[in-house]
Amino acid sequence: MNKILSVLCLLLLFSFNTINAQNFSTHQVKKGETIEAIAKRYFVTPSEIYALNPDAKNELKPNTVLIIPISKAKKPKIKIVKELQGFEKHKTRRKETLYSLAKRYNVSEDDIKKYNKFLYADPLRKGDKLQIPIFKITEEIEANPTKTYLVQPKEGKWRIAYKFGISVKELEELNPEMGDVLKDGQEIIVPNIEDDKEREVDEKYSYYKVLPKEGFYRLKLKLGLEQAELEALNPGLAESGLKVGMILKIPFNEAISIEESNSINLADSIVDFNTKRIAIMLPFRLNRVDFGTVDDAKKSIVKDPYLDVSLDFYSGVLLAVDSLKTLGVSLKVDVYDTKNEVGEVSKIIDENDFETVNAVIGPLTEYTFEKVASELRRYNVPVVSLNITDLKLLDLYDNIFQSRPPNDKLKSTLVNYVKADTLVNNIIVISDSKHTNVSNDLKREFNHAKQIHSKKDKKTGEDKFYVTKQEIEDALKPGKNIVFFETKDSGFVSSVTSILASSIKEEDESTKTEALDITLVTTNMNNAFTGDGVSNEHLSKLQFLYATTSKSYNETDNNPFVKRYEKLYNTTPNSAAVKGFDLTMDVVLRIVTSEDLYMSVNNAPLTEYVENKFAYKKKLFGGYYNDTAYLVKYQDLTIVEVKQ
C-alpha cells in the first residue's frame, strides 16, 4: 500500500511540475505579506491567486507556498540596483578561485576585481588579502504592468474584459471605483498587454460569460460546442482553463447574449441649451367632460378611460418638464387633444407648424398614432409611442420610436435567463388549450421539458382549466424545477400554484429526503396571476418570475420624483404617471445630448429612469423599437428586480 501511495505522489508531483512549468510559478509567503501585495508583484489579481489557493482566503501563513498563475500582462523590465554597504575582508586559501569566491559571497568576479585592482594584472594567489564588497540589492520596475484606457462608445465591462483577456471581476478589481455604469471617454486601468494581443469584439459572433461551476461538459450541453472548438475560437483557453466570468467567443447564436447594465445618465451630458420643441398628443376628449360642478367633472373622468389615462400620463409629463428646467434645458411644449379621432389628428397637423418640432410623444391609440407618423414622416419628425406594443407600422415608417418593448423581447429575455441557469434539473410546461402553441414553442426551446395540458370536457370539448395534483407531482424531480405556466384563467392559476407550493420540500438527512425546489415562471404576465383568488404567499414561495416592460418603484427608496409627485398631487404616482415622467425625460435628454433623437440611438445605447429603461434598435427597413426588458420576481411578498 505504501508503495502505491508513493508512486501516486510521484506521479502527481511530476504532473504538477509539468503544468507548473507551462502556466504557473510559486511564491513562498514572507511574514507581513498580503495577497494584494503578492498579486501586484506578479501582475495578477487576488481572485486569480485565490482560485488556485482557496485556503489563502482564511489565513495567509508565513512560509506557505502559493501557486501563482503566469500573468498575461506585458512583462516589465526589472532593473537591478546595487548599493555598496561596506566590505568584508578575506584571505585567499589554497585552491580558491575568483569564481568560487564570487559564488560564495554572491557577487560577480568583476565586482571583486573592481575593489581589488591588482587582480587586473596578476592572477589570484594563496595568501592574497582581499576586500569583498557587500551590496544592498533592490529591484526597480521600469515598465508598469497596467495602463490607462479610455472607454469607447458602446463599450461595457464585458467587452473591455474580453479585449484584454480578463474576467469582468478582474476588471472590477483593477478599478474598485469604476462604478456600475461606464461612460464614453472614462479612464480605467487595464492590463498592459502587447497591442497585437488585444482582442476585438466581432459582431459576426456571439459571446458567452462563464457561470459558476461550469465546465466544458456543461458548456457542451448548453452551447453544443466541444472543448476543442471553444479552444480554437479562444486562443489561450487551453492554457488557462475555464474561469468564472471569463468571456468566450462562440459562433453566432441569437439565443445567447450577455446582458450588461450599462445605462447612461444623460443629465450629465447635456451639450445643447438651445430651446427645443416637443408635442404631446393625448385623447383627453375634453369635449365630453361635464364642467358643471366638481363632482360632474370627476364622474366624467371616471367614465372615460382615455381621459383618466391621459391625465395620469400628463401629470408625469409636467414633473418631467419641471425637472428638465432645473437642469438648464429650455423647452417649449405643445399639448394637443386628439379626441381619439383620426379627423381631429389631421386637423391638428394641418393647422399647426410641425416642421420645427424635435419630437412628438403620442397619440395613445394605434390608428391615431399611424396618422401622425405618416403625416410627419415628410418632415422627418420622430414620433414616440406611449404604450403600443408590436406596432405593425414599425415596418412602414422610419420615424417611429416604439417605447414599449415587443412581446417577443419579453419572452426571449425569460427563456434566455432560464437557459443560463446551470442548476436547473427539470423543466415543466403547464398550459390551457388556448396556449398550446406557446407550450409547443417552449418544448422546442427545451427538448427535455415535460408538457401538462389542462383537461377538457369530453362532451363539449371546452377547457375545464384544471390539472390533477398527481400529474404535477409525477412530473416534478428532486433538485431545481422550473415550471412555465401559460394561461389567462385566474382559477387555473389559483389551483396550480397551491399544488406547486405544497410540493416544495427541504432536504432532510434524517429521513433521507432530497430537496425539491420549484420556480414558477410565465412568458405572458397577465391579470390571472394577480386575481383575488391567487395567494401572494404561494407566488412568493414559488419565487414567481416573469419579464416585464417596466419595474415597480420601491416606496422605501425615497425616489425624488415620487416624493415630489406625492407632495404636489397628494397621492402616489401610478404606472401611467411614471411612464409620462420617464418617457418625457428620456426623449428630451436624448435631444439635448445628441444631434437629434435618431443620433441618440448610437450615443445613448441604454438609459434608465424610475420604472422604465430604453435601448432603441433600428429595424433594417422601418423604425426603432425598445430592445430591453426587466426580469422581476416575487420575494417575501414583494416584487424585486432580478439582475440578468
C-alpha positions as CSV (number, residue, x, y, z in Angstrom):
1,M,0.0,0.0,0.0
2,N,2.8,2.4,0.9
3,K,4.5,1.7,-2.4
4,I,1.3,2.5,-4.3
5,L,0.8,5.8,-2.4
6,S,4.5,6.7,-3.1
7,V,4.1,6.1,-6.8
8,L,0.9,8.2,-6.9
9,C,2.6,11.0,-5.1
10,L,5.5,11.0,-7.5
11,L,3.0,10.9,-10.4
12,L,1.1,13.8,-9.1
13,L,4.3,15.7,-8.4
14,F,5.5,15.1,-11.9
15,S,2.2,16.2,-13.4
16,F,2.2,19.3,-11.3
17,N,5.7,20.2,-12.2
18,T,4.8,19.8,-15.9
19,I,1.8,22.1,-15.6
20,N,3.8,24.5,-13.4
21,A,6.5,24.9,-16.0
22,Q,3.9,25.9,-18.5
23,N,1.4,28.1,-16.7
24,F,2.3,28.6,-13.1
25,S,5.1,29.7,-10.7
26,T,5.3,29.5,-7.0
27,H,5.8,32.0,-4.2
28,Q,6.8,31.4,-0.6
29,V,4.9,33.8,1.7
30,K,7.1,36.1,3.9
31,K,6.0,37.5,7.2
32,G,3.7,40.5,6.8
33,E,2.9,39.9,3.1
34,T,-0.6,40.3,1.9
35,I,-2.4,38.7,-1.1
36,E,-2.8,42.2,-2.6
37,A,0.9,42.8,-2.5
38,I,1.8,39.4,-3.9
39,A,-0.8,39.8,-6.7
40,K,0.8,43.2,-7.6
41,R,4.3,41.7,-7.6
42,Y,3.3,39.0,-10.1
43,F,0.9,41.3,-12.1
44,V,-2.2,39.1,-11.4
45,T,-5.4,39.8,-9.5
46,P,-6.1,38.5,-5.9
47,S,-9.0,36.4,-7.3
48,E,-6.6,34.5,-9.6
49,I,-4.5,33.6,-6.7
50,Y,-7.5,32.6,-4.5
51,A,-8.7,30.4,-7.4
52,L,-5.6,28.3,-7.1
53,N,-5.1,28.7,-3.4
54,P,-8.6,28.7,-1.7
55,D,-7.1,28.2,1.8
56,A,-5.4,31.6,1.5
57,K,-8.8,33.3,1.9
58,N,-8.9,32.1,5.5
59,E,-5.3,32.7,6.6
60,L,-2.0,33.6,5.0
61,K,0.7,32.0,7.0
62,P,4.5,32.7,6.6
63,N,6.4,30.1,4.6
64,T,3.2,28.9,2.8
65,V,3.9,28.1,-0.8
66,L,1.3,29.7,-3.2
67,I,0.7,28.7,-6.8
68,I,0.9,31.8,-8.9
69,P,-0.6,31.9,-12.4
70,I,1.6,33.4,-15.2
71,S,0.3,36.9,-15.9
72,K,-0.9,37.9,-19.3
73,A,0.3,41.4,-18.7
74,K,3.3,42.8,-20.6
75,K,6.3,41.8,-18.5
76,P,8.1,44.9,-17.1
77,K,11.8,45.3,-17.3
78,I,13.4,44.7,-14.0
79,K,16.5,46.9,-13.2
80,I,18.9,45.6,-10.5
81,V,20.2,48.4,-8.4
82,K,23.3,47.6,-6.2
83,E,24.2,49.9,-3.3
84,L,27.6,49.4,-1.7
85,Q,27.2,48.9,2.1
86,G,30.8,48.1,3.0
87,F,33.5,45.4,2.7
88,E,34.3,42.0,4.2
89,K,38.0,41.0,4.5
90,H,39.1,37.7,3.1
91,K,42.5,35.9,2.9
92,T,42.8,33.6,0.0
93,R,43.3,29.9,0.7
94,R,44.7,27.2,-1.4
95,K,42.6,26.2,-4.5
96,E,40.3,29.2,-4.1
97,T,39.4,31.0,-7.4
98,L,37.6,34.2,-8.4
99,Y,34.7,32.0,-9.5
100,S,34.4,30.2,-6.1
101,L,34.7,33.5,-4.2
102,A,32.1,35.2,-6.3
103,K,29.7,32.4,-5.8
104,R,30.5,32.2,-2.0
105,Y,29.8,36.0,-1.4
106,N,27.1,36.3,-4.1
107,V,28.9,38.9,-6.1
108,S,30.4,39.0,-9.6
109,E,34.0,38.4,-10.4
110,D,34.1,41.9,-11.9
111,D,32.9,43.3,-8.5
112,I,35.9,41.6,-6.8
113,K,38.3,42.9,-9.3
114,K,36.9,46.4,-9.2
115,Y,37.7,46.7,-5.4
116,N,41.0,44.7,-5.7
117,K,42.6,46.3,-8.7
118,F,45.8,44.3,-8.6
119,L,43.8,41.3,-9.9
120,Y,43.5,43.1,-13.3
121,A,47.3,42.4,-13.8
122,D,48.0,39.4,-11.6
123,P,46.3,36.1,-11.0
124,L,44.7,35.2,-7.7
125,R,47.3,33.6,-5.3
126,K,47.2,31.9,-1.9
127,G,47.5,34.4,0.9
128,D,46.2,37.4,-1.1
129,K,44.3,39.8,1.2
130,L,41.0,40.9,-0.5
131,Q,38.2,43.2,0.4
132,I,34.9,41.7,-0.8
133,P,32.2,44.3,-1.5
134,I,28.8,44.0,0.3
135,F,25.8,45.3,-1.6
136,K,22.2,46.1,-0.8
137,I,20.4,44.8,-3.9
138,T,17.0,46.2,-4.9
139,E,14.8,45.6,-8.0
140,E,13.3,48.6,-9.8
141,I,10.4,48.1,-12.2
142,E,10.9,50.1,-15.4
143,A,7.5,49.4,-17.0
144,N,4.0,49.4,-15.5
145,P,2.1,46.2,-15.7
146,T,-1.1,48.2,-16.2
147,K,-2.1,51.1,-18.3
148,T,-4.8,53.7,-18.6
149,Y,-7.6,53.0,-21.2
150,L,-10.3,55.3,-22.4
151,V,-13.7,53.7,-22.7
152,Q,-15.0,53.7,-26.3
153,P,-18.6,54.3,-27.3
154,K,-21.0,51.4,-26.7
155,E,-18.3,49.6,-24.6
156,G,-19.5,47.9,-21.4
157,K,-17.5,45.9,-18.9
158,W,-17.7,42.6,-20.7
159,R,-16.4,44.0,-24.0
160,I,-13.4,45.6,-22.3
161,A,-12.7,42.4,-20.2
162,Y,-12.8,40.3,-23.4
163,K,-10.5,42.8,-25.2
164,F,-7.8,42.5,-22.6
165,G,-8.2,38.8,-21.8
166,I,-9.5,39.0,-18.2
167,S,-12.8,38.4,-16.5
168,V,-15.3,41.1,-15.6
169,K,-14.5,40.5,-11.9
170,E,-10.8,41.0,-12.6
171,L,-11.6,44.3,-14.4
172,E,-13.6,45.4,-11.4
173,E,-10.7,44.5,-9.0
174,L,-8.4,46.7,-11.1
175,N,-10.9,49.5,-10.9
176,P,-12.6,49.4,-7.5
177,E,-14.2,52.9,-8.0
178,M,-15.2,52.3,-11.7
179,G,-19.0,52.1,-10.8
180,D,-21.7,50.1,-12.5
181,V,-22.0,52.4,-15.5
182,L,-19.2,53.1,-17.9
183,K,-19.2,56.4,-19.8
184,D,-17.7,57.2,-23.2
185,G,-14.2,58.6,-22.6
186,Q,-14.0,57.4,-19.0
187,E,-10.4,56.5,-17.8
188,I,-9.9,53.0,-16.4
189,I,-7.0,50.7,-15.6
190,V,-6.4,47.6,-17.8
191,P,-3.5,45.1,-18.2
192,N,-0.6,46.4,-20.2
193,I,-0.6,43.7,-22.8
194,E,1.0,44.0,-26.2
195,D,-1.1,45.9,-28.7
196,D,-1.3,43.0,-31.1
197,K,-2.7,40.7,-28.4
198,E,-5.7,43.0,-27.7
199,R,-8.9,41.3,-29.0
200,E,-11.8,43.0,-30.7
201,V,-15.4,42.0,-30.4
202,D,-16.6,40.7,-33.8
203,E,-20.3,41.3,-34.2
204,K,-20.5,38.2,-36.5
205,Y,-20.0,36.1,-33.4
206,S,-21.8,35.8,-30.1
207,Y,-20.2,36.0,-26.7
208,Y,-20.8,34.0,-23.5
209,K,-19.9,34.7,-19.9
210,V,-18.8,31.5,-18.0
211,L,-21.0,30.9,-14.9
212,P,-20.0,29.4,-11.6
213,K,-19.4,25.6,-11.6
214,E,-19.5,25.5,-15.4
215,G,-17.1,23.1,-17.1
216,F,-16.6,22.0,-20.7
217,Y,-19.2,19.3,-20.3
218,R,-21.9,21.7,-19.2
219,L,-20.9,24.2,-22.0
220,K,-21.2,21.4,-24.5
221,L,-24.8,20.7,-23.4
222,K,-25.7,24.4,-23.4
223,L,-23.8,25.7,-26.4
224,G,-23.4,22.5,-28.5
225,L,-19.7,23.0,-28.7
226,E,-16.8,20.6,-27.9
227,Q,-13.9,21.7,-25.8
228,A,-11.6,21.7,-28.9
229,E,-14.0,24.0,-30.7
230,L,-14.1,26.5,-27.8
231,E,-10.3,26.4,-27.5
232,A,-9.9,27.1,-31.3
233,L,-12.1,30.1,-31.1
234,N,-10.5,31.4,-27.9
235,P,-6.6,31.4,-28.0
236,G,-5.2,30.9,-24.6
237,L,-8.2,29.0,-23.2
238,A,-6.3,25.6,-23.5
239,E,-3.6,27.0,-21.1
240,S,-5.7,29.0,-18.7
241,G,-8.8,26.7,-18.5
242,L,-12.3,27.9,-17.7
243,K,-12.7,30.7,-15.1
244,V,-15.9,32.2,-13.7
245,G,-16.7,35.4,-15.5
246,M,-14.5,34.6,-18.5
247,I,-15.9,35.8,-21.8
248,L,-15.9,33.2,-24.5
249,K,-16.3,33.8,-28.3
250,I,-18.8,31.4,-29.8
251,P,-20.5,31.0,-33.2
252,F,-23.4,33.5,-33.7
253,N,-26.4,32.4,-31.7
254,E,-29.5,34.7,-31.3
255,A,-30.4,32.9,-28.0
256,I,-27.0,33.7,-26.4
257,S,-26.3,37.3,-25.4
258,I,-24.6,39.0,-22.5
259,E,-27.0,41.4,-20.8
260,E,-25.0,44.2,-19.3
261,S,-26.4,47.0,-17.4
262,N,-24.6,49.9,-18.9
263,S,-27.2,52.7,-18.7
264,I,-26.1,56.2,-19.3
265,N,-27.1,59.2,-17.2
266,L,-27.9,61.7,-19.9
267,A,-28.4,64.5,-17.3
268,D,-24.6,64.6,-17.0
269,S,-24.1,65.0,-20.8
270,I,-26.2,68.0,-21.9
271,V,-24.5,69.9,-24.6
272,D,-27.3,71.8,-26.4
273,F,-29.0,74.6,-24.4
274,N,-30.9,76.0,-27.3
275,T,-34.7,75.9,-27.0
276,K,-36.2,72.6,-28.0
277,R,-39.8,71.9,-29.0
278,I,-41.8,68.8,-28.4
279,A,-45.5,68.0,-28.9
280,I,-47.7,65.9,-26.6
281,M,-50.7,64.3,-28.2
282,L,-53.3,62.6,-25.9
283,P,-57.0,61.7,-26.1
284,F,-58.2,64.0,-23.3
285,R,-61.6,64.3,-25.1
286,L,-62.4,67.4,-23.1
287,N,-65.4,68.0,-25.3
288,R,-67.1,65.1,-23.4
289,V,-66.4,66.5,-19.9
290,D,-69.2,67.9,-17.9
291,F,-67.7,71.0,-16.2
292,G,-71.0,71.9,-14.4
293,T,-69.7,71.0,-10.9
294,V,-66.5,69.4,-9.5
295,D,-68.5,66.2,-8.9
296,D,-69.7,66.2,-12.5
297,A,-66.2,66.6,-13.8
298,K,-65.0,63.7,-11.6
299,K,-67.7,61.5,-12.9
300,S,-66.7,62.3,-16.5
301,I,-63.1,61.3,-15.7
302,V,-64.2,58.0,-14.1
303,K,-66.5,57.2,-17.1
304,D,-63.8,57.9,-19.7
305,P,-60.8,55.6,-19.5
306,Y,-59.0,57.6,-22.2
307,L,-59.3,60.8,-20.2
308,D,-58.2,59.1,-17.0
309,V,-55.0,57.6,-18.5
310,S,-54.3,60.8,-20.4
311,L,-54.5,62.9,-17.2
312,D,-52.2,60.5,-15.3
313,F,-49.7,60.4,-18.1
314,Y,-49.7,64.2,-18.4
315,S,-49.2,64.7,-14.7
316,G,-45.9,62.8,-15.1
317,V,-45.0,65.0,-18.1
318,L,-45.4,68.2,-16.1
319,L,-43.0,67.0,-13.4
320,A,-40.5,65.9,-16.1
321,V,-40.7,69.4,-17.7
322,D,-40.0,71.0,-14.3
323,S,-37.1,68.6,-13.7
324,L,-35.6,69.5,-17.1
325,K,-35.9,73.1,-16.3
326,T,-33.7,72.7,-13.2
327,L,-31.1,71.1,-15.4
328,G,-31.0,74.2,-17.6
329,V,-33.0,72.7,-20.5
330,S,-35.0,75.3,-22.5
331,L,-38.2,73.6,-23.7
332,K,-41.4,74.6,-25.5
333,V,-44.2,72.0,-25.0
334,D,-47.3,71.9,-27.3
335,V,-50.2,69.9,-25.9
336,Y,-53.0,68.7,-28.2
337,D,-56.2,66.9,-27.5
338,T,-56.6,64.3,-30.3
339,K,-60.1,63.3,-29.0
340,N,-59.1,59.8,-30.2
341,E,-60.2,60.7,-33.7
342,V,-58.2,60.5,-36.9
343,G,-60.0,63.5,-38.3
344,E,-59.0,65.6,-35.3
345,V,-55.4,64.5,-35.7
346,S,-55.4,65.6,-39.4
347,K,-56.9,69.0,-38.3
348,I,-54.2,69.5,-35.7
349,I,-51.4,68.8,-38.2
350,D,-52.9,71.0,-40.9
351,E,-53.4,73.9,-38.6
352,N,-50.0,73.9,-36.8
353,D,-46.4,74.1,-37.8
354,F,-44.7,70.8,-37.1
355,E,-41.5,71.3,-39.2
356,T,-39.6,72.7,-36.2
357,V,-40.8,70.1,-33.7
358,N,-38.0,67.9,-32.4
359,A,-40.2,65.0,-31.3
360,V,-43.9,64.1,-30.8
361,I,-44.9,61.9,-27.9
362,G,-48.2,60.1,-28.6
363,P,-51.0,59.7,-29.6
364,L,-52.3,56.9,-27.4
365,T,-54.1,54.6,-29.8
366,E,-52.7,52.8,-32.9
367,Y,-54.9,54.3,-35.6
368,T,-54.4,57.9,-34.5
369,F,-50.6,57.2,-34.0
370,E,-50.3,55.9,-37.5
371,K,-51.9,59.1,-38.9
372,V,-49.4,61.3,-37.1
373,A,-46.4,59.1,-38.1
374,S,-47.4,59.1,-41.8
375,E,-48.1,62.8,-41.9
376,L,-44.9,63.9,-40.1
377,R,-42.6,61.5,-42.0
378,R,-42.1,64.1,-44.7
379,Y,-40.6,66.5,-42.1
380,N,-38.5,63.6,-40.6
381,V,-40.1,64.3,-37.2
382,P,-39.7,61.3,-34.8
383,V,-43.0,60.1,-33.3
384,V,-42.7,58.2,-30.0
385,S,-45.4,55.7,-29.0
386,L,-46.6,55.6,-25.4
387,N,-47.8,52.0,-24.7
388,I,-48.5,50.4,-28.0
389,T,-46.8,47.0,-28.4
390,D,-45.8,45.2,-31.6
391,L,-46.6,48.1,-33.9
392,K,-47.3,46.7,-37.4
393,L,-46.5,50.1,-38.9
394,L,-43.0,49.9,-37.4
395,D,-42.0,48.2,-40.7
396,L,-43.5,51.0,-42.8
397,Y,-42.3,54.3,-41.2
398,D,-38.7,55.0,-40.2
399,N,-39.7,57.9,-38.0
400,I,-41.4,55.7,-35.4
401,F,-40.0,55.0,-31.9
402,Q,-41.8,52.2,-30.2
403,S,-41.0,52.8,-26.5
404,R,-42.7,49.7,-25.2
405,P,-40.5,46.5,-25.7
406,P,-42.1,43.9,-28.1
407,N,-43.7,40.9,-26.6
408,D,-41.0,38.7,-28.3
409,K,-38.4,40.5,-26.3
410,L,-40.2,39.7,-23.0
411,K,-40.3,36.0,-24.0
412,S,-36.7,35.8,-25.1
413,T,-35.5,37.6,-22.0
414,L,-37.1,35.0,-19.8
415,V,-36.2,32.0,-21.9
416,N,-32.5,33.0,-22.1
417,Y,-32.4,33.6,-18.4
418,V,-33.7,30.0,-17.8
419,K,-31.2,28.6,-20.3
420,A,-28.4,30.3,-18.5
421,D,-29.3,28.7,-15.2
422,T,-27.0,25.7,-15.0
423,L,-28.6,24.5,-11.7
424,V,-31.9,23.7,-13.3
425,N,-32.6,19.9,-13.1
426,N,-36.1,19.7,-14.6
427,I,-38.5,21.9,-16.8
428,I,-42.3,21.5,-16.9
429,V,-44.7,23.4,-19.1
430,I,-48.3,23.7,-17.8
431,S,-50.9,25.3,-20.2
432,D,-54.5,25.6,-21.1
433,S,-55.9,24.9,-24.6
434,K,-55.6,28.5,-25.7
435,H,-51.9,28.4,-25.0
436,T,-51.0,25.1,-26.7
437,N,-48.8,26.9,-29.3
438,V,-46.9,28.6,-26.6
439,S,-46.4,25.3,-24.8
440,N,-45.1,23.7,-28.0
441,D,-42.7,26.6,-28.7
442,L,-41.3,26.2,-25.2
443,K,-40.9,22.4,-25.8
444,R,-38.8,23.3,-28.9
445,E,-36.6,25.6,-26.7
446,F,-36.3,22.9,-24.0
447,N,-36.3,19.5,-25.6
448,H,-36.4,17.6,-22.3
449,A,-39.4,19.6,-20.9
450,K,-42.5,17.8,-19.8
451,Q,-45.8,19.2,-21.0
452,I,-49.0,19.1,-18.9
453,H,-52.3,20.3,-20.6
454,S,-55.5,21.3,-18.8
455,K,-58.4,18.9,-19.0
456,K,-61.2,19.3,-21.5
457,D,-64.9,18.4,-21.2
458,K,-65.4,15.1,-23.1
459,K,-68.8,16.2,-24.4
460,T,-68.3,19.8,-25.4
461,G,-64.6,19.9,-25.8
462,E,-64.4,23.1,-23.7
463,D,-61.4,23.7,-21.5
464,K,-62.1,22.9,-17.8
465,F,-58.9,24.8,-16.7
466,Y,-57.5,22.2,-14.2
467,V,-54.9,19.5,-13.9
468,T,-54.6,16.9,-11.2
469,K,-52.2,17.0,-8.3
470,Q,-50.9,13.6,-9.3
471,E,-49.9,14.8,-12.8
472,I,-47.9,17.7,-11.3
473,E,-46.2,15.6,-8.6
474,D,-45.3,12.9,-11.1
475,A,-43.6,15.5,-13.3
476,L,-41.5,17.0,-10.5
477,K,-38.0,15.9,-9.7
478,P,-35.6,16.4,-6.8
479,G,-33.4,19.5,-7.3
480,K,-34.4,22.7,-9.0
481,N,-37.6,22.6,-11.1
482,I,-38.6,25.4,-13.5
483,V,-42.4,25.4,-14.2
484,F,-43.6,27.5,-17.1
485,F,-47.3,28.3,-16.6
486,E,-49.2,29.7,-19.6
487,T,-52.9,30.7,-19.0
488,K,-55.2,33.7,-18.6
489,D,-57.6,31.9,-16.2
490,S,-57.3,33.1,-12.6
491,G,-59.0,30.0,-11.2
492,F,-56.5,27.8,-13.0
493,V,-53.6,29.9,-11.6
494,S,-55.0,29.6,-8.1
495,S,-55.3,25.8,-8.1
496,V,-51.9,25.1,-9.8
497,T,-49.9,27.5,-7.6
498,S,-51.5,25.9,-4.5
499,I,-50.4,22.4,-5.6
500,L,-46.9,23.6,-6.5
501,A,-46.4,25.5,-3.3
502,S,-47.3,22.4,-1.3
503,S,-44.9,20.2,-3.3
504,I,-41.7,22.1,-2.3
505,K,-39.5,20.0,0.0
506,E,-36.5,20.8,2.0
507,E,-33.6,18.4,2.4
508,D,-34.0,16.2,5.5
509,E,-31.0,13.9,6.3
510,S,-32.8,12.0,9.0
511,T,-35.4,10.8,6.5
512,K,-33.1,10.9,3.5
513,T,-35.4,13.3,1.8
514,E,-33.9,15.2,-1.1
515,A,-34.7,18.9,-1.6
516,L,-37.3,19.7,-4.2
517,D,-37.2,23.4,-5.3
518,I,-39.7,25.0,-7.6
519,T,-39.5,28.3,-9.5
520,L,-42.7,29.4,-11.3
521,V,-42.4,31.4,-14.5
522,T,-44.6,32.7,-17.3
523,T,-43.9,34.2,-20.7
524,N,-47.1,36.2,-20.5
525,M,-47.7,38.0,-17.3
526,N,-51.4,39.0,-17.1
527,N,-54.2,39.7,-14.6
528,A,-54.9,36.0,-14.0
529,F,-51.8,35.9,-11.8
530,T,-52.9,38.9,-9.7
531,G,-56.6,37.8,-9.2
532,D,-58.2,37.8,-5.8
533,G,-58.2,34.0,-5.6
534,V,-54.4,33.8,-6.1
535,S,-52.3,33.6,-3.0
536,N,-49.3,36.0,-3.0
537,E,-47.8,33.8,-0.3
538,H,-47.8,30.9,-2.8
539,L,-46.3,33.1,-5.5
540,S,-43.5,34.2,-3.1
541,K,-42.8,30.7,-2.0
542,L,-42.5,29.7,-5.7
543,Q,-40.3,32.8,-6.4
544,F,-42.7,33.6,-9.3
545,L,-40.6,35.1,-12.1
546,Y,-41.5,37.0,-15.3
547,A,-40.3,39.5,-17.8
548,T,-41.9,43.0,-17.8
549,T,-41.7,46.2,-19.7
550,S,-41.3,48.2,-16.5
551,K,-40.5,47.6,-12.9
552,S,-42.4,49.0,-9.9
553,Y,-40.5,51.6,-7.9
554,N,-39.7,50.8,-4.3
555,E,-41.5,53.2,-2.0
556,T,-38.7,52.8,0.6
557,D,-36.1,54.2,-1.8
558,N,-37.2,57.9,-1.3
559,N,-37.2,58.5,-5.0
560,P,-37.1,62.3,-5.7
561,F,-39.8,62.0,-8.4
562,V,-42.1,60.0,-6.2
563,K,-41.7,62.5,-3.2
564,R,-42.3,65.5,-5.5
565,Y,-45.4,63.8,-7.0
566,E,-46.9,63.0,-3.7
567,K,-46.3,66.5,-2.4
568,L,-47.9,68.1,-5.5
569,Y,-50.8,65.7,-6.1
570,N,-51.3,64.2,-2.6
571,T,-51.2,60.7,-4.0
572,T,-48.7,58.2,-5.1
573,P,-47.9,58.0,-8.9
574,N,-49.4,55.1,-10.9
575,S,-47.6,53.4,-13.8
576,A,-49.1,55.9,-16.3
577,A,-47.8,58.9,-14.4
578,V,-44.4,57.3,-14.1
579,K,-44.3,56.5,-17.8
580,G,-45.2,60.1,-18.6
581,F,-42.2,61.2,-16.5
582,D,-39.7,58.6,-17.7
583,L,-40.6,58.9,-21.4
584,T,-40.5,62.7,-21.4
585,M,-37.2,62.8,-19.6
586,D,-35.7,60.3,-22.0
587,V,-36.9,62.0,-25.2
588,V,-35.8,65.5,-24.2
589,L,-32.5,64.4,-22.7
590,R,-31.7,62.4,-25.9
591,I,-32.4,65.5,-28.0
592,V,-30.2,67.9,-25.9
593,T,-27.3,65.4,-25.7
594,S,-27.2,64.4,-29.4
595,E,-27.8,66.0,-32.7
596,D,-31.3,64.6,-32.7
597,L,-33.4,61.7,-31.5
598,Y,-32.1,59.4,-34.3
599,M,-28.4,60.0,-33.5
600,S,-29.1,59.4,-29.8
601,V,-29.7,55.7,-30.6
602,N,-25.9,55.3,-31.1
603,N,-24.8,57.9,-28.5
604,A,-27.0,56.6,-25.7
605,P,-27.4,52.8,-26.1
606,L,-29.3,52.3,-22.8
607,T,-31.0,54.8,-20.5
608,E,-33.0,54.1,-17.3
609,Y,-35.3,56.2,-15.1
610,V,-37.8,55.5,-12.3
611,E,-39.6,52.4,-13.7
612,N,-38.6,52.3,-17.4
613,K,-35.5,51.8,-19.5
614,F,-34.9,52.4,-23.1
615,A,-32.4,50.8,-25.6
616,Y,-33.6,51.6,-29.1
617,K,-32.6,49.5,-32.1
618,K,-33.5,50.2,-35.7
619,K,-35.2,47.7,-37.9
620,L,-33.5,47.0,-41.2
621,F,-36.4,48.6,-43.0
622,G,-38.5,50.7,-40.7
623,G,-38.4,52.4,-37.4
624,Y,-36.9,51.9,-33.9
625,Y,-38.0,49.6,-31.1
626,N,-37.1,49.3,-27.5
627,D,-34.9,46.2,-27.1
628,T,-34.7,45.9,-23.4
629,A,-36.8,44.4,-20.6
630,Y,-36.8,43.8,-16.8
631,L,-36.9,40.5,-15.0
632,V,-38.7,40.6,-11.7
633,K,-39.8,38.0,-9.1
634,Y,-42.0,37.7,-6.0
635,Q,-39.8,37.6,-2.9
636,D,-41.1,37.9,0.7
637,L,-44.5,39.2,-0.6
638,T,-42.8,42.0,-2.6
639,I,-41.7,42.2,-6.2
640,V,-38.0,42.7,-6.7
641,E,-35.8,43.1,-9.8
642,V,-33.7,40.1,-10.9
643,K,-30.2,41.1,-12.2
644,Q,-29.5,39.5,-15.6
